[in-house]
Amino acid sequence: MKKMKKFILSLGLIAVAFSLTNCSKNDDLTTTKPTTSTPFELFASVTRTSNEGLNTVWKDGDDLTVFHAENGTKTFVNNGQFILDDASTGHFSGTLAGELTAESYDWYVTYPHYNGFTKPGTGYYNTIGCTKDKGKQTQSGNNNSAHLCGVGLPLIGVTKGVAAGEIPAITLKNAASFAKFIVKNKNNEAITVKSIEMTAEGYNVVGQFYIKFAEDVVAYNPKSNSTLSTALLEVKSGEAIAAGESATFYMAVAPFALTESSTVSFKVVATNASDVEFECVKNATCAAGWGFTAGQYKEISFGFEILDATIVATTADATNTE
């Protein structure tokens, strides 16, 4: 049976994220029913569905939900599912519902596709990170970001004023943000990280959200009783981290910014070579505005010590994930 040792330590942590605008007007959108069927195509870039190292790419089987509206209006036509047919270019094909009789149009795209999604911004929720019922994410091994993709990490894209005769080219934005934990082993023996938790009490850190469309920003409404204030990352098949060395772990979270004097706690659970389990907890009272931004990750340096000693956290700047 594993033995448990627990240390609760103070954390002085400063982390900076590149900022994106993260608010939008709450528009009352309407939709129209499809009237005609016409083959159509579009190009979508900046993806979060598969990974090649730290780069992300489309993969076979990816699909989108596509809406359009006459430029400057909020009466949407639901075109349903568009399917990837060229991963190298991000080319999708589908059936256009409604003839393009106006001069120009606005296009709204979301990944993943869902048949029940009929009205942009309302009526359908996306999962960010994990659900309340399945409240954990899983990373395979150290330094691996392959899990930062797929249906649990939605994408939103908008392009406006596209001429009726042109093929839309849409840049999709991540609705999720990411915590990049750099765990340094500050002990004289190797450790293996088993899990990482981040808790911001009173905030919607992971769960299910209504995501609203906007051209330059991503805005959210949490689904009632469907979010958690703790994000949990489980590490499977992790490698031992030698004394003085570091490993990196990634966690998806919903964007949020703290109010003044809010506290965030971080917990790392690791084992040594004898399979003794150690739990290291750090609490930080962060400045107002500390938090996470859609499409960005924030580096968090975590010095893991088994021995009871003073921990000084290093400062880490965030880097754009794109």
MOJO-V30881 format. One record per pair of residues at least 24 apart in sequence whose ideal C-beta (glycine too) atoms are under 6 Angstrom apart, sorted by the first residue. I is the first residue (numbers start at 1). J is the second residue. D is the distance in Angstrom with one decimal. If there is no record, write none. Layout:
i->I j->J d->D
i->I j->J d->D
This chain:
i->2 j->277 d->4.6
i->3 j->276 d->4.9
i->4 j->277 d->5.3
i->5 j->278 d->4.9
i->6 j->279 d->4.5
i->7 j->280 d->5.4
i->8 j->281 d->4.6
i->9 j->282 d->5.4
i->9 j->311 d->4.9
i->11 j->282 d->3.5
i->11 j->284 d->4.4
i->11 j->313 d->5.2
i->12 j->313 d->5.6
i->13 j->284 d->4.6
i->13 j->313 d->4.8
i->14 j->315 d->4.8
i->15 j->298 d->4.9
i->15 j->300 d->5.8
i->15 j->316 d->5.8
i->16 j->317 d->5.2
i->16 j->318 d->5.9
i->17 j->293 d->5.1
i->17 j->296 d->5.1
i->17 j->298 d->4.8
i->17 j->318 d->4.2
i->18 j->296 d->5.5
i->18 j->320 d->5.5
i->20 j->293 d->5.1
i->21 j->216 d->5.9
i->21 j->217 d->4.7
i->22 j->217 d->5.8
i->22 j->255 d->5.9
i->22 j->293 d->6.0
i->24 j->212 d->6.0
i->24 j->214 d->3.7
i->24 j->217 d->4.8
i->24 j->219 d->4.1
i->27 j->74 d->5.9
i->29 j->74 d->5.1
i->29 j->120 d->5.4
i->29 j->121 d->5.6
i->30 j->75 d->5.4
i->31 j->76 d->4.4
i->31 j->78 d->5.6
i->31 j->119 d->5.0
i->32 j->75 d->5.9
i->32 j->77 d->5.4
i->34 j->97 d->3.0
i->35 j->98 d->5.3
i->36 j->99 d->5.5
i->37 j->95 d->5.0
i->38 j->96 d->4.2
i->40 j->96 d->3.8
i->41 j->93 d->4.9
i->41 j->167 d->5.7
i->42 j->92 d->5.5
i->42 j->168 d->4.4
i->43 j->90 d->5.3
i->43 j->91 d->5.6
i->43 j->169 d->4.6
i->44 j->90 d->4.8
i->44 j->170 d->5.1
i->44 j->172 d->5.5
i->45 j->90 d->4.9
i->45 j->171 d->5.6
i->46 j->171 d->5.1
i->46 j->172 d->5.2
i->48 j->149 d->5.2
i->48 j->153 d->4.9
i->48 j->155 d->5.7
i->48 j->174 d->5.6
i->49 j->149 d->5.2
i->50 j->149 d->5.5
i->51 j->145 d->5.9
i->51 j->146 d->4.7
i->51 j->149 d->5.4
i->54 j->145 d->5.9
i->58 j->84 d->5.5
i->58 j->87 d->4.4
i->58 j->90 d->5.7
i->63 j->113 d->4.1
i->64 j->92 d->5.8
i->64 j->109 d->5.2
i->64 j->111 d->5.4
i->64 j->113 d->5.6
i->65 j->110 d->5.0
i->65 j->113 d->4.6
i->65 j->117 d->5.1
i->66 j->109 d->5.3
i->67 j->108 d->4.3
i->67 j->120 d->5.5
i->68 j->105 d->4.9
i->68 j->107 d->5.2
i->69 j->106 d->5.1
i->70 j->102 d->4.4
i->71 j->104 d->4.2
i->71 j->105 d->5.8
i->71 j->106 d->5.5
i->71 j->161 d->5.2
i->76 j->120 d->5.9
i->78 j->118 d->5.5
i->81 j->113 d->4.9
i->100 j->164 d->4.1
i->104 j->161 d->5.1
i->104 j->162 d->6.0
i->104 j->163 d->5.2
i->105 j->162 d->5.6
i->106 j->160 d->4.2
i->107 j->159 d->5.2
i->107 j->168 d->4.5
i->108 j->158 d->5.4
i->108 j->213 d->4.9
i->109 j->157 d->4.2
i->109 j->170 d->5.2
i->110 j->156 d->5.6
i->111 j->155 d->4.1
i->112 j->151 d->4.4
i->120 j->213 d->4.7
i->121 j->212 d->4.0
i->121 j->213 d->5.4
i->125 j->208 d->4.4
i->125 j->209 d->6.0
i->125 j->210 d->5.4
i->125 j->223 d->4.7
i->126 j->154 d->4.0
i->126 j->209 d->5.9
i->126 j->211 d->5.3
i->127 j->152 d->4.9
i->127 j->208 d->5.5
i->128 j->176 d->4.9
i->128 j->209 d->5.9
i->128 j->254 d->4.5
i->129 j->206 d->3.4
i->129 j->231 d->5.7
i->129 j->252 d->4.3
i->129 j->253 d->5.7
i->130 j->206 d->5.3
i->132 j->207 d->5.5
i->132 j->226 d->5.4
i->132 j->228 d->5.8
i->135 j->228 d->5.6
i->136 j->232 d->4.3
i->136 j->234 d->5.2
i->137 j->233 d->5.0
i->138 j->234 d->5.0
i->138 j->236 d->6.0
i->139 j->233 d->5.9
i->139 j->235 d->5.2
i->139 j->249 d->5.8
i->140 j->236 d->5.4
i->140 j->237 d->5.7
i->141 j->237 d->5.1
i->142 j->238 d->5.6
i->142 j->239 d->5.0
i->142 j->247 d->3.9
i->143 j->247 d->5.9
i->143 j->248 d->4.8
i->145 j->250 d->4.9
i->148 j->250 d->5.5
i->153 j->252 d->5.8
i->156 j->218 d->5.5
i->158 j->213 d->5.6
i->158 j->215 d->4.6
i->160 j->215 d->5.9
i->173 j->218 d->5.8
i->173 j->295 d->5.3
i->174 j->294 d->5.7
i->174 j->295 d->4.1
i->175 j->211 d->5.2
i->175 j->218 d->5.1
i->175 j->294 d->5.8
i->176 j->252 d->4.7
i->177 j->253 d->5.5
i->177 j->255 d->4.7
i->177 j->292 d->3.6
i->177 j->293 d->5.6
i->177 j->294 d->5.7
i->177 j->296 d->5.9
i->178 j->250 d->6.0
i->178 j->252 d->5.7
i->178 j->297 d->3.6
i->179 j->251 d->4.4
i->179 j->253 d->5.9
i->179 j->298 d->5.9
i->179 j->300 d->5.9
i->180 j->250 d->5.8
i->180 j->297 d->4.8
i->180 j->299 d->4.8
i->181 j->249 d->4.5
i->181 j->300 d->5.2
i->181 j->302 d->5.7
i->182 j->246 d->5.4
i->182 j->248 d->5.4
i->182 j->301 d->5.1
i->183 j->247 d->5.7
i->183 j->302 d->4.9
i->183 j->304 d->5.6
i->184 j->246 d->4.4
i->184 j->303 d->5.1
i->185 j->241 d->4.4
i->185 j->243 d->5.7
i->185 j->245 d->5.8
i->185 j->304 d->5.9
i->186 j->303 d->4.7
i->186 j->305 d->4.5
i->187 j->243 d->5.8
i->187 j->306 d->4.9
i->188 j->243 d->5.3
i->189 j->272 d->5.5
i->190 j->240 d->4.2
i->190 j->242 d->5.2
i->191 j->241 d->5.5
i->191 j->270 d->4.2
i->191 j->272 d->5.8
i->192 j->238 d->5.0
i->192 j->240 d->5.0
i->192 j->270 d->5.9
i->192 j->271 d->5.3
i->193 j->235 d->5.2
i->193 j->238 d->5.3
i->193 j->270 d->4.9
i->194 j->235 d->5.8
i->194 j->269 d->4.8
i->194 j->270 d->6.0
i->195 j->234 d->5.2
i->195 j->269 d->4.7
i->196 j->233 d->4.6
i->196 j->249 d->5.6
i->196 j->268 d->5.3
i->197 j->230 d->5.8
i->197 j->232 d->5.2
i->197 j->267 d->4.3
i->198 j->231 d->5.0
i->198 j->266 d->5.6
i->199 j->229 d->5.9
i->199 j->230 d->4.3
i->199 j->265 d->4.7
i->200 j->229 d->5.8
i->200 j->264 d->5.0
i->201 j->229 d->5.3
i->203 j->229 d->5.7
i->203 j->256 d->4.9
i->204 j->254 d->5.7
i->205 j->229 d->5.4
i->205 j->231 d->4.9
i->205 j->253 d->5.3
i->206 j->231 d->4.8
i->206 j->253 d->6.0
i->218 j->294 d->4.5
i->253 j->292 d->5.4
i->255 j->292 d->5.1
i->255 j->293 d->5.5
i->255 j->294 d->4.6
i->256 j->291 d->4.9
i->257 j->289 d->5.2
i->257 j->291 d->3.7
i->258 j->286 d->5.3
i->258 j->290 d->4.8
i->258 j->291 d->5.3
i->259 j->288 d->5.7
i->260 j->288 d->4.1
i->261 j->285 d->6.0
i->268 j->302 d->5.9
i->268 j->304 d->5.5
i->278 j->306 d->5.2
i->280 j->304 d->5.2
i->297 j->321 d->5.0
